[in-house]
Every structure is written in structure tokens, then in C-alpha cells.
């Protein structure tokens, strides 16, 4: 069996004493990644079998687990974990620090435990303890259906345990290996002509293939190259409001497929994707422009768009962790992690729960408090001019509202902008 585990995970090994959890952990994980209840007992009284220190041992275990998750390290908990209450506090830590919760359950036949127990040199555990743990394990198999694990892997025999291969999976937001140089472009919102002009000013060469049916757009249309092999990063919100939304989508998809660009999911892509999936969403004037323009294109092209958006990450960590790109920004505690809460922040930022006189949500200025190591580049909130604030910069300069389309060249930290050719969409409140 191959077990795929996200690189940032909290893994609970669940099974009766003598099920082979510790041997499994030693075989598949680094010693520093494994937090063992036995080891924590030994830290207190030099003997892992002394049960009266179990409460104190688990306090130590939880502290170590929490510190590792804060540091963004994969963590394996080697304890029986057969009681749902024992797992509850650990799962809470996993949710708090936005890491995948994985269960590996050693559901071996009861006879295996008895045979292994009989072979042990110590006699601290009697058979009744094994029987009791086995009972709670079987009870847990039903309780785990309600527990919020990302994945559960059941090992039902010694042969299955021996055959396991652990495969560590990079999170989609982890591109620390890519060091640039990058050209990070703010919210496009269907401003195709301005995007072409901006790419030209950034030094990109664009070729357009002949298209038999321009209303189809199913095939590769645009080939984009840069003489210095620079790469574009789009901060999201490609769609809605503008005049040439399908053209923007086709261009960006082609650039991403050719590995000339990366793209982040914006809140407008997220909403359009849900609409294309058939979900019930509120049709705003902004979204209506996307739907009207896409109605002129094939259903197959719309399915391509839906699939493309569905694969976009909510943020990227790049350049050895020195650069973070997210649509609405991202605070240090969420960087490189994945959860619904992380995605909500990257799509919408942090709101105060209040609304302004135009009925728009008032957002918390998270950048004013930012002290993180990574430079954060984002969009979403329209600004008249892109300005640095605490190692963060918003580059949504409101092109679709008659402002500018802006790019940040990285690592140079140079801003390049082109003026909007017209006002494509009237904002709810004055932008400039």
C-alpha cells in the first residue's frame, strides 16, 4: 500500500500496544518527527513503562506537537490513541495550525497482539490491558467517521503493515524551489488590451496562433516568451467587470500551461467557478459580465475554465520562503499552510464585520501589523498607487475602474504600470 502524505501533516498512529506502531514510525519517519508517549514517560522517570506519569507525559507530548506545528514541521504521534477523547485534543491542534490530519490505524487481528505480548521481555502489560485497548479500538472505528481527518489509512494485517510505502507530497502552494525572476501582475479583471501592453513593457514576446473559430478557444492560442526567462505571477481576479474576459482567461491559461506563468485563485474566479459547476451563487453586475461574454463560447471552453480555476492554489510560497503571493494577502501564521480558513483569508482578507456607507465590508489592515520574514505581494483591495507597508505591497491599482494595471518586478522590486484605456466598470464607491 502506498500512503500519500502532505509534507505538512499531523499523523496519528492509532493502535493497541504491541501493534508495531513504534517500529513503523522508526522505519518511515525521522526520529525528530516522531513524538512518542513512551519517550515522554521516560523523560519524566527514566522508564517508559511507568504508567502513573501518563498524564504528565501527555502534557509534554502535546507541548512538543504544538511547537512543531507552529514551526511548520511534519509531526507523527506514536501513542495508542484508541480513545476518541485522546485524539480530540490532537485534532484540535491540527486545525488550529492549519495542517492536514492523517490517521494510520493498525487494525490487526487480536491474536497478533497476544502473540507479540507473550514475546516481550517485560511484563508490565497484562492481557486484560490488551483486550481493553482492542475493545476501544474497535469502538473508535465507528467514532472516527465523525472525526475530521483528511485521510484515514487502515492496516488490517501484518503483511499490509510491512508493505506500506510512505510518499510525501508537496503542497501545491510550496514553490520555494522557484527563485525567479518574476513579474507579479495585479488584478486584470478582463482588461486584455492593457495586459498585452504591460507584458510588452516587461519584455515578453507574444505570438497568436490562427484560430479557425475564435468563438471556440479550445486550443492553445497564445505563445509567450521572455528573453531572460522571466515568469509572470497573476495575483487573481482575472475575470468579471472588464470587456475581454475570455481573451484574458485564454492567454493566462496558455501561459500557465507553457510554464511561463503562475496564477493564484482570486475571489472572482472562485465565484465564477462555482457558478460554472452549477452551484447557486448571487449574480452581481460584475459576474454578469463574465457570464454574458462566456455565453458566446462553447460549453467545452467553459469546462476548461472551470477545471483550470479548480486547480489554482490560494497562495504561493516562493524563493526559499522569501516571497509570498496571495490574492488578498496572507499573514505569517498562515503562510505555506492549507485549510478553509487559509483560503478564506487569501480570497477576502480579514473583515471587521462592519460595513461602510456604500454597503461594502470594512477590512482589517493586516499589513499594518505584518512583521513576517516573507515579502507579501497581493491585490484585491484597490489602491491609487502601489506602496510598501511592512514588507507587503498591494498592486491592484484599479485598471478596470479607469486606473492602472501594475506589475512588480521581483527581486528588483520595481513597479511597472500602464494606464487603463477607458473606464470599463463603475465602482460602487469612488476609487480615485
C-alpha angles and dihedrals in degrees: 000000000000115000115200112206126184110241091244106051144135106225121195116199104208123193150101121285110278092028092120099252095138094048089048091050092049091050099049107028139047116263090242091055095058121083109192127194089211091054091048090053090050090051089061103043107004092250124089092200097062102110100187090074093054094108092053091043092056091049087058091044093053092047092052092046091051094048091050092050091049087053090051096245128148108250131197120197112208105195134111091261089179093137118078089220091058090053095044096072092045092050088050090057090050092053092045092056097038099241131140114265112219128185122201107188121199099206097170125162111277092241090065091062093050093050093048092045091053090055095053117109093219124065101202092118119061125201093259090063091053091048092049093049091048090052092053091046091056090046089051093056087072096040092052090067087074096043119098102242116150090215135006121199119193120204107195102176142026088251091057091050091051092048097054119122118190116216116190114214124207113233111246090240093057109097096138087132090067109083102176145182091229138183107208113201126201130227109320100184095188096311093141099161092052090047092054090049093048093049088052092052089050089056101256120146114217127199124184121208122221109264118204093205111023089191091062104056092177096132134060108284110166129053113193126184138169121210091223093043094245118167130221123227116198113205093210137258095098091152142059131046099033133096103243107038099147090050091052092049093049092049094048093045091052092048092049092046089051090049091240091116145028124210134202125211113253127197091252092054089047092054095044090048091053090050092050088051089058097254120147110256134161111261106226124184088256094055092041090066091056093047093047093051095043090050086074091061133071124277087238091059090050089051089052089053092049091050092047094051091045090061097049115111121230092235143353131227109206144169097037090312095306094112131050123183120190132156098241096014133263134238122229096255091060100043115120093007133110130217141112089267092053091050092047091054094046093048100043110009120223117313126201094221090247131105133219127231090275093056093252122135116259109233128214111242095236091169091066089065098038116126099159129139096234122078106239120212118186147148134195097104112076116233128180091227131014108244133173120249120178095331092315131104134188112212100183099115095170104254093167089054093053098274125105140294107233136196129190114213110217134236087009091059089215120150121222121184141176123201121246113257091221144340105280099177133021111232122228089240130021111279102190 
